[in-house]
Amino acid sequence: MEIYLICIVIGLVPGLIMAFGAWKEKRRLEKALGTRVEVENKAMKKLNDELEKLRKENENLRIRVQKLSDKSGGQDRRTLEVYERIREKLTLMYAAAGFAQAWELVKTEAVNELAEEDAGKTLPNRFRSWIGLSTPKRDALPDVRQD
């Protein structure tokens, strides 16, 4: 009987020691995982807050640009910009017969350029000249005179 008891103790003690070690390791891993999840949640919350802030700022800027465009002064400046571009192109390219057709052709081109600038596809000409970049050279307009 004592031999059985000794065998049971010899088998049970290492098993209990291993079970205690595994339990301790499990607690350590749970704590580490909890800490990691907490840190990741804080980082995600910070990113979401920053994203929301940027969305609000974007919306405010969009509304501001829209308001500036809607004001009569904004439209006047836009019209003046179109006319200035037309004047430059007509002065540089040619001043010949068929002025009305050339005017409409160049006016359409200037309006399209401003639309691209408003959409953010190109850098506005007024800023190009301000930072020292030259405006792109244009090819001569096609002859629009009707003979």
Backbone as a printed PyTorch tensor [residue, N CA C, xyz], in Angstrom:
tensor([[[  0.7990,  -1.1740,   0.0000],
         [  0.0000,   0.0000,   0.0000],
         [  0.8600,   1.2640,   0.0000]],

        [[  1.9260,   1.1920,   0.7520],
         [  2.8260,   2.3400,   0.7820],
         [  3.4800,   2.5630,  -0.5670]],

        [[  3.7480,   1.5080,  -1.2610],
         [  4.3790,   1.6220,  -2.5770],
         [  3.4050,   2.3220,  -3.5340]],

        [[  2.1420,   1.9810,  -3.4480],
         [  1.1680,   2.6360,  -4.3100],
         [  1.0690,   4.1180,  -3.9760]],

        [[  1.0930,   4.3990,  -2.6970],
         [  1.0150,   5.7850,  -2.2600],
         [  2.2330,   6.5650,  -2.7300]],

        [[  3.3980,   5.9830,  -2.6490],
         [  4.6360,   6.6300,  -3.1030],
         [  4.5790,   6.8410,  -4.6180]],

        [[  4.1220,   5.8710,  -5.3520],
         [  4.0000,   5.9870,  -6.8160],
         [  3.0220,   7.1020,  -7.1840]],

        [[  1.9210,   7.1740,  -6.4680],
         [  0.9370,   8.2120,  -6.7530],
         [  1.5330,   9.5770,  -6.4720]],

        [[  2.2410,   9.7170,  -5.3620],
         [  2.8570,  11.0010,  -4.9980],
         [  3.9300,  11.3560,  -6.0260]],

        [[  4.7520,  10.3930,  -6.4300],
         [  5.8150,  10.6470,  -7.4120],
         [  5.2060,  11.0660,  -8.7550]],

        [[  4.0920,  10.5520,  -9.1370],
         [  3.4380,  10.9320, -10.3890],
         [  2.6270,  12.2050, -10.2790]],

        [[  2.0460,  12.4280,  -9.1020],
         [  1.1570,  13.5660,  -8.9160],
         [  1.9190,  14.8720,  -8.7020]],

        [[  3.0170,  14.8330,  -7.9850],
         [  3.7680,  16.0590,  -7.6790],
         [  4.2850,  16.7240,  -8.9630]],

        [[  4.9960,  16.0200,  -9.8590],
         [  5.4440,  16.7040, -11.0930],
         [  4.2680,  17.2070, -11.9350]],

        [[  3.1710,  16.4650, -11.9460],
         [  2.0000,  16.9090, -12.6970],
         [  1.4170,  18.1940, -12.1230]],

        [[  1.3480,  18.2620, -10.7920],
         [  0.8430,  19.4810, -10.1530],
         [  1.7840,  20.6610, -10.4020]],

        [[  3.0860,  20.3930, -10.3630],
         [  4.0660,  21.4590, -10.6240],
         [  3.9100,  21.9740, -12.0610]],

        [[  3.7460,  21.0550, -13.0070],
         [  3.5610,  21.4600, -14.4060],
         [  2.2520,  22.2150, -14.5900]],

        [[  1.1910,  21.7700, -13.9230],
         [ -0.1060,  22.4360, -14.0300],
         [ -0.0280,  23.8460, -13.4550]],

        [[  0.6720,  24.0040, -12.3420],
         [  0.8450,  25.3280, -11.7410],
         [  1.6320,  26.2370, -12.6810]],

        [[  2.6900,  25.7060, -13.2820],
         [  3.4880,  26.4930, -14.2420],
         [  2.6530,  26.9140, -15.4480]],

        [[  1.8410,  25.9990, -15.9560],
         [  0.9890,  26.3190, -17.1030],
         [ -0.0510,  27.3700, -16.7240]],

        [[ -0.6120,  27.2680, -15.5300],
         [ -1.5880,  28.2320, -15.0600],
         [ -0.9630,  29.6220, -14.9420]],

        [[  0.2650,  29.6660, -14.4080],
         [  0.9850,  30.9280, -14.2690],
         [  1.2710,  31.5410, -15.6520]],

        [[  1.6990,  30.7240, -16.5950],
         [  1.9870,  31.1930, -17.9610],
         [  0.7120,  31.7050, -18.6300]],

        [[ -0.4100,  31.0310, -18.3740],
         [ -1.6830,  31.4590, -18.9340],
         [ -2.0670,  32.8360, -18.4080]],

        [[ -1.8970,  33.0640, -17.1530],
         [ -2.2060,  34.3710, -16.5600],
         [ -1.3100,  35.4570, -17.1330]],

        [[ -0.0110,  35.1280, -17.3200],
         [  0.9230,  36.1020, -17.8830],
         [  0.5210,  36.4700, -19.3150]],

        [[  0.1530,  35.4760, -20.1150],
         [ -0.2620,  35.7220, -21.4920],
         [ -1.5680,  36.5110, -21.5610]],

        [[ -2.5250,  36.1840, -20.6600],
         [ -3.7730,  36.9400, -20.6250],
         [ -3.5270,  38.4010, -20.2880]],

        [[ -2.6360,  38.6550, -19.3540],
         [ -2.3050,  40.0220, -18.9670],
         [ -1.6330,  40.7580, -20.1300]],

        [[ -0.6960,  40.0930, -20.7990],
         [ -0.0190,  40.7060, -21.9380],
         [ -1.0080,  40.9980, -23.0700]],

        [[ -1.9050,  40.0670, -23.3250],
         [ -2.9010,  40.2570, -24.3710],
         [ -3.8450,  41.4040, -24.0140]],

        [[ -4.2580,  41.4690, -22.7520],
         [ -5.1220,  42.5650, -22.3120],
         [ -4.4370,  43.9130, -22.4800]],

        [[ -3.1580,  43.9770, -22.1530],
         [ -2.4050,  45.2160, -22.3140],
         [ -2.3040,  45.5910, -23.7850]],

        [[ -2.0350,  44.6110, -24.6250],
         [ -1.8950,  44.8720, -26.0600],
         [ -3.2180,  45.3660, -26.6500]],

        [[ -4.3180,  44.7270, -26.2800],
         [ -5.6250,  45.1420, -26.7830],
         [ -5.9290,  46.5580, -26.3260]],

        [[ -5.5990,  46.8820, -25.0930],
         [ -5.8440,  48.2150, -24.5610],
         [ -5.0430,  49.2660, -25.3310]],

        [[ -3.7660,  48.9760, -25.5860],
         [ -2.9180,  49.9010, -26.3370],
         [ -3.4410,  50.0710, -27.7610]],

        [[ -3.8290,  48.9780, -28.4050],
         [ -4.3510,  49.0590, -29.7650],
         [ -5.6750,  49.8200, -29.8100]],

        [[ -6.5240,  49.6510, -28.7970],
         [ -7.7840,  50.3930, -28.7440],
         [ -7.5330,  51.8930, -28.6110]],

        [[ -6.5660,  52.2560, -27.7730],
         [ -6.2180,  53.6700, -27.6250],
         [ -5.6910,  54.2350, -28.9370]],

        [[ -4.8270,  53.4920, -29.6110],
         [ -4.2760,  53.9540, -30.8900],
         [ -5.3850,  54.0730, -31.9370]],

        [[ -6.2790,  53.1140, -31.9830],
         [ -7.3810,  53.1540, -32.9500],
         [ -8.3130,  54.3240, -32.6510]],

        [[ -8.5780,  54.5710, -31.3760],
         [ -9.4290,  55.6980, -31.0060],
         [ -8.7660,  57.0060, -31.4180]],

        [[ -7.4700,  57.1010, -31.1980],
         [ -6.7420,  58.3110, -31.5880],
         [ -6.8020,  58.5110, -33.0990]],

        [[ -6.6100,  57.4470, -33.8740],
         [ -6.6870,  57.5410, -35.3310],
         [ -8.0950,  57.9190, -35.7950]],

        [[ -9.1140,  57.3230, -35.1670],
         [-10.4920,  57.6550, -35.5320],
         [-10.8220,  59.1020, -35.2040]],

        [[-10.3380,  59.5870, -34.0590],
         [-10.5550,  60.9890, -33.6930],
         [ -9.8780,  61.9220, -34.6970]],

        [[ -8.6480,  61.5810, -35.0810],
         [ -7.9260,  62.3970, -36.0600],
         [ -8.6330,  62.3640, -37.4170]],

        [[ -9.1140,  61.1940, -37.8150],
         [ -9.8450,  61.0610, -39.0770],
         [-11.1090,  61.9090, -39.0450]],

        [[-11.8340,  61.8710, -37.9450],
         [-13.0540,  62.6640, -37.8220],
         [-12.7310,  64.1560, -37.8730]],

        [[-11.6470,  64.5450, -37.2120],
         [-11.2240,  65.9440, -37.2290],
         [-10.8910,  66.3800, -38.6540]],

        [[-10.1630,  65.5430, -39.3930],
         [ -9.8030,  65.8720, -40.7680],
         [-11.0400,  65.9190, -41.6680]],

        [[-11.9910,  65.0380, -41.4360],
         [-13.2310,  65.0700, -42.2170],
         [-13.9910,  66.3720, -41.9830]],

        [[-14.0680,  66.7880, -40.7060],
         [-14.7500,  68.0420, -40.4000],
         [-14.0240,  69.2190, -41.0270]],

        [[-12.7000,  69.2120, -40.9380],
         [-11.9090,  70.2900, -41.5310],
         [-12.1020,  70.3280, -43.0470]],

        [[-12.1090,  69.1600, -43.6690],
         [-12.3290,  69.0760, -45.1120],
         [-13.6940,  69.6400, -45.4830]],

        [[-14.7120,  69.2660, -44.7230],
         [-16.0590,  69.7550, -44.9940],
         [-16.1330,  71.2690, -44.8060]],

        [[-15.4940,  71.7750, -43.7430],
         [-15.4890,  73.2210, -43.5130],
         [-14.7970,  73.9620, -44.6530]],

        [[-13.6690,  73.4140, -45.1230],
         [-12.9610,  74.0510, -46.2310],
         [-13.7840,  73.9950, -47.5160]],

        [[-14.4650,  72.8820, -47.7500],
         [-15.3060,  72.7640, -48.9360],
         [-16.4260,  73.8060, -48.9040]],

        [[-17.0340,  73.9490, -47.7370],
         [-18.1110,  74.9400, -47.5970],
         [-17.5630,  76.3460, -47.7730]],

        [[-16.3940,  76.5980, -47.2280],
         [-15.7780,  77.9240, -47.3440],
         [-15.4700,  78.2610, -48.7970]],

        [[-14.9090,  77.2960, -49.5220],
         [-14.6200,  77.5140, -50.9370],
         [-15.9100,  77.7640, -51.7000]],

        [[-16.9480,  77.0060, -51.3890],
         [-18.2350,  77.1880, -52.0550],
         [-18.8010,  78.5700, -51.7730]],

        [[-18.6980,  79.0220, -50.5190],
         [-19.2080,  80.3470, -50.1720],
         [-18.4330,  81.4360, -50.8910]],

        [[-17.1030,  81.2750, -50.9570],
         [-16.3080,  82.2700, -51.6580],
         [-16.6300,  82.2930, -53.1430]],

        [[-16.9220,  81.1390, -53.7020],
         [-17.2860,  81.0860, -55.1200],
         [-18.6640,  81.6860, -55.3490]],

        [[-19.5570,  81.5390, -54.3840],
         [-20.9150,  82.0420, -54.5370],
         [-21.0010,  83.5550, -54.3830]],

        [[-20.0700,  84.1350, -53.6360],
         [-20.1060,  85.5840, -53.4610],
         [-19.8740,  86.2580, -54.8000]],

        [[-20.4880,  87.4030, -54.9660],
         [-20.3620,  88.1000, -56.2480],
         [-18.9100,  88.4560, -56.5230]],

        [[-18.1560,  88.8150, -55.4910],
         [-16.7380,  89.1350, -55.6850],
         [-15.9540,  87.9490, -56.1890]],

        [[-16.2960,  86.7580, -55.6940],
         [-15.6050,  85.5490, -56.1470],
         [-15.8880,  85.2720, -57.6080]],

        [[-17.1340,  85.4600, -58.0180],
         [-17.4890,  85.2530, -59.4190],
         [-16.8510,  86.3230, -60.3000]],

        [[-16.7910,  87.5500, -59.7800],
         [-16.1490,  88.6160, -60.5500],
         [-14.6750,  88.3240, -60.7490]],

        [[-14.0120,  87.8640, -59.6990],
         [-12.5890,  87.5270, -59.8200],
         [-12.3910,  86.3920, -60.8020]],

        [[-13.2830,  85.4450, -60.7720],
         [-13.1990,  84.3130, -61.7070],
         [-13.3830,  84.7980, -63.1420]],

        [[-14.3610,  85.6550, -63.3640],
         [-14.5890,  86.1950, -64.7050],
         [-13.3870,  87.0110, -65.1600]],

        [[-12.8360,  87.8220, -64.2640],
         [-11.6400,  88.5920, -64.6160],
         [-10.4720,  87.6800, -64.9590]],

        [[-10.3490,  86.5840, -64.2320],
         [ -9.2750,  85.6300, -64.5150],
         [ -9.4570,  85.0200, -65.9050]],

        [[-10.7060,  84.6830, -66.2560],
         [-10.9890,  84.1390, -67.5950],
         [-10.6190,  85.1700, -68.6590]],

        [[-11.0530,  86.4210, -68.4630],
         [-10.7670,  87.4550, -69.4560],
         [ -9.2660,  87.7340, -69.5670]],

        [[ -8.5640,  87.6870, -68.4570],
         [ -7.1120,  87.8990, -68.4880],
         [ -6.4250,  86.7990, -69.2810]],

        [[ -6.8490,  85.5820, -69.0890],
         [ -6.2580,  84.4780, -69.8500],
         [ -6.5660,  84.6120, -71.3370]],

        [[ -7.7820,  85.0240, -71.6530],
         [ -8.1450,  85.2250, -73.0550],
         [ -7.2780,  86.3130, -73.6620]],

        [[ -7.1300,  87.4190, -72.9520],
         [ -6.3310,  88.5330, -73.4520],
         [ -4.9010,  88.1020, -73.7130]],

        [[ -4.3090,  87.3490, -72.7570],
         [ -2.9340,  86.8940, -72.9440],
         [ -2.8000,  86.0190, -74.1810]],

        [[ -3.7120,  85.0860, -74.3320],
         [ -3.6200,  84.1610, -75.4580],
         [ -3.8260,  84.8660, -76.7880]],

        [[ -4.8070,  85.7610, -76.8510],
         [ -5.0550,  86.4600, -78.1030],
         [ -3.9040,  87.4070, -78.4370]],

        [[ -3.3320,  88.0400, -77.4360],
         [ -2.2060,  88.9320, -77.6800],
         [ -1.0020,  88.1540, -78.1690]],

        [[ -0.7340,  87.0220, -77.5480],
         [  0.4410,  86.2390, -77.9120],
         [  0.2480,  85.4780, -79.2160]],

        [[ -0.9330,  84.9610, -79.4710],
         [ -1.1210,  84.0820, -80.6140],
         [ -1.3870,  84.8520, -81.9050]],

        [[ -2.4120,  85.6100, -81.9150],
         [ -2.6930,  86.3940, -83.1160],
         [ -3.8200,  87.3600, -82.8450]],

        [[ -3.7940,  88.4070, -83.5770],
         [ -4.8860,  89.3680, -83.5190],
         [ -5.2640,  89.6260, -84.9780]],

        [[ -6.0920,  88.7820, -85.4960],
         [ -6.4350,  88.8490, -86.9080],
         [ -7.9420,  88.8300, -87.0690]],

        [[ -8.3410,  88.6590, -88.3180],
         [ -9.7760,  88.5870, -88.6140],
         [-10.3720,  87.3770, -87.9110]],

        [[-11.6440,  87.3770, -87.6870],
         [-12.2980,  86.2730, -87.0040],
         [-12.1620,  86.3820, -85.4990]],

        [[-12.1310,  87.6150, -84.9990],
         [-11.9040,  87.8330, -83.5730],
         [-12.9860,  87.1830, -82.7180]],

        [[-14.2240,  87.2480, -83.1110],
         [-15.3120,  86.6970, -82.3060],
         [-15.1870,  85.1880, -82.1560]],

        [[-14.8400,  84.5160, -83.2500],
         [-14.6670,  83.0690, -83.1760],
         [-13.4660,  82.7140, -82.3080]],

        [[-12.3820,  83.4590, -82.4930],
         [-11.1930,  83.2180, -81.6780],
         [-11.4940,  83.4870, -80.2080]],

        [[-12.2570,  84.5620, -79.9460],
         [-12.6290,  84.8980, -78.5730],
         [-13.3940,  83.7470, -77.9300]],

        [[-14.3840,  83.2140, -78.5900],
         [-15.1730,  82.1280, -78.0310],
         [-14.3290,  80.8700, -77.8190]],

        [[-13.4590,  80.5700, -78.7790],
         [-12.6040,  79.3960, -78.6510],
         [-11.6790,  79.5130, -77.4510]],

        [[-11.0360,  80.6620, -77.3230],
         [-10.0940,  80.8750, -76.2240],
         [-10.8410,  81.0010, -74.8960]],

        [[-12.0350,  81.6030, -74.9140],
         [-12.8240,  81.7220, -73.6850],
         [-13.2070,  80.3390, -73.1670]],

        [[-13.6280,  79.4560, -74.0560],
         [-13.9770,  78.0920, -73.6670],
         [-12.7730,  77.3830, -73.0660]],

        [[-11.6120,  77.5650, -73.6860],
         [-10.3870,  76.9410, -73.1710],
         [-10.0430,  77.4710, -71.7840]],

        [[-10.1850,  78.7820, -71.5760],
         [ -9.8770,  79.3840, -70.2720],
         [-10.8420,  78.8900, -69.1970]],

        [[-12.1160,  78.7810, -69.5500],
         [-13.1020,  78.2730, -68.5860],
         [-12.7880,  76.8260, -68.2250]],

        [[-12.3900,  76.0170, -69.1980],
         [-12.0240,  74.6210, -68.9320],
         [-10.7930,  74.5390, -68.0320]],

        [[ -9.8070,  75.4170, -68.2560],
         [ -8.6180,  75.4390, -67.3970],
         [ -8.9930,  75.7570, -65.9580]],

        [[ -9.8630,  76.7520, -65.7810],
         [-10.2900,  77.1020, -64.4200],
         [-11.0590,  75.9640, -63.7760]],

        [[-11.8520,  75.2530, -64.5600],
         [-12.5900,  74.1070, -64.0110],
         [-11.6220,  73.0250, -63.5510]],

        [[-10.5450,  72.7840, -64.3170],
         [ -9.5360,  71.8070, -63.9090],
         [ -8.8410,  72.2540, -62.6280]],

        [[ -8.5420,  73.5570, -62.5360],
         [ -7.9040,  74.0760, -61.3300],
         [ -8.8300,  73.9330, -60.1230]],

        [[-10.1030,  74.2260, -60.3230],
         [-11.0700,  74.0900, -59.2230],
         [-11.1940,  72.6440, -58.7860]],

        [[-11.0750,  71.7210, -59.7210],
         [-11.1580,  70.2980, -59.3900],
         [ -9.8620,  69.7900, -58.7800]],

        [[ -8.8140,  70.6150, -58.7870],
         [ -7.5410,  70.2240, -58.1790],
         [ -6.6550,  69.4170, -59.0980]],

        [[ -6.9450,  69.4140, -60.3910],
         [ -6.1370,  68.6300, -61.3210],
         [ -4.8450,  69.3460, -61.6920]],

        [[ -4.8470,  70.6910, -61.6710],
         [ -3.6520,  71.4550, -62.0050],
         [ -3.4620,  72.5700, -60.9950]],

        [[ -2.2510,  73.0830, -60.9490],
         [ -1.9280,  74.2110, -60.0840],
         [ -2.4150,  75.4830, -60.7670]],

        [[ -3.1450,  76.3540, -60.0650],
         [ -3.6590,  77.5680, -60.6950],
         [ -2.5440,  78.4360, -61.2590]],

        [[ -2.7930,  79.0570, -62.4330],
         [ -1.8000,  79.9170, -63.0840],
         [ -1.3890,  81.0770, -62.1970]],

        [[ -2.3410,  81.6350, -61.4510],
         [ -1.9920,  82.7800, -60.6020],
         [ -0.9870,  82.3840, -59.5320]],

        [[ -1.0040,  81.1070, -59.0930],
         [ -0.0200,  80.6470, -58.1230],
         [  1.2920,  80.2740, -58.7980]],

        [[  1.1980,  79.7880, -60.0340],
         [  2.4210,  79.4560, -60.7760],
         [  3.2900,  80.6960, -60.9340]],

        [[  2.6660,  81.7990, -61.3370],
         [  3.4480,  83.0170, -61.5280],
         [  3.9310,  83.5600, -60.1880]],

        [[  3.1610,  83.3630, -59.1480],
         [  3.5410,  83.8630, -57.8270],
         [  4.7680,  83.1360, -57.2850]],

        [[  4.8650,  81.7980, -57.5220],
         [  6.0120,  81.0470, -57.0100],
         [  7.1510,  80.9720, -58.0090]],

        [[  6.9960,  81.6300, -59.1500],
         [  8.0950,  81.7270, -60.0940],
         [  8.0780,  80.7080, -61.2100]],

        [[  7.0450,  79.9260, -61.3070],
         [  6.9470,  78.9790, -62.4100],
         [  6.3070,  79.6880, -63.5940]],

        [[  6.7900,  79.3900, -64.7620],
         [  6.1910,  80.0100, -65.9390],
         [  4.9360,  79.2360, -66.3130]],

        [[  4.0150,  79.9350, -66.9520],
         [  2.8090,  79.2680, -67.4220],
         [  3.1610,  78.4480, -68.6470]],

        [[  2.4790,  77.3420, -68.8560],
         [  2.7980,  76.5010, -70.0040],
         [  2.5330,  77.2310, -71.3120]],

        [[  3.4150,  77.0650, -72.2770],
         [  3.2690,  77.6890, -73.5900],
         [  2.2240,  76.9240, -74.3810]],

        [[  1.4490,  77.6350, -75.1170],
         [  0.3980,  77.0380, -75.9140],
         [  0.8020,  77.0620, -77.3860]],

        [[  0.3140,  76.0770, -78.1010],
         [  0.4920,  76.1020, -79.5450],
         [ -0.4300,  77.1710, -80.1060]],

        [[ -0.1080,  77.6010, -81.3030],
         [ -0.9510,  78.6100, -81.9430],
         [ -2.3480,  78.0450, -82.1500]],

        [[ -3.3150,  78.9070, -82.0610],
         [ -4.6960,  78.4780, -82.2740],
         [ -4.8890,  78.1090, -83.7250]],

        [[ -5.7820,  77.2010, -84.0170],
         [ -6.0660,  76.8860, -85.4140],
         [ -6.7490,  78.0830, -86.0820]],

        [[ -6.5750,  78.1680, -87.3470],
         [ -7.1690,  79.2670, -88.1020],
         [ -8.6770,  79.0430, -88.1440]],

        [[ -9.4300,  79.9820, -87.5600],
         [-10.8680,  79.8100, -87.4820],
         [-11.5970,  80.7000, -88.4790]],

        [[-10.8500,  81.4050, -89.3130],
         [-11.4840,  82.2750, -90.3120],
         [-12.1860,  81.4360, -91.3520]],

        [[-13.3260,  81.9040, -91.7390],
         [-14.0570,  81.1970, -92.7960],
         [-13.9290,  82.0040, -94.0770]],

        [[-13.3510,  81.4070, -95.0870],
         [-13.1410,  82.1070, -96.3710],
         [-14.3190,  81.9760, -97.2850]]])
